[in-house]
Amino acid sequence: MADVLLATILTALGLIVLITTILAGANKPIPDQGPSLRAPLIAGGAMTLAGILYWSLILG
């Protein structure tokens, strides 16, 4: 049961980070303005991928 919960949390948090980062980048009027969004995109993608891989491990 804990495996399913962990996989769900990893996938959900990764998707939340990805979506909010993309939405934050869409609101930037000038591309050179503000901090880089590369790190949150990589982190969100890694968490989502880890969650999906963990789900595949659970489901066999």
Beta strands, then each sheet from edge to edge (+ up, - down):
end
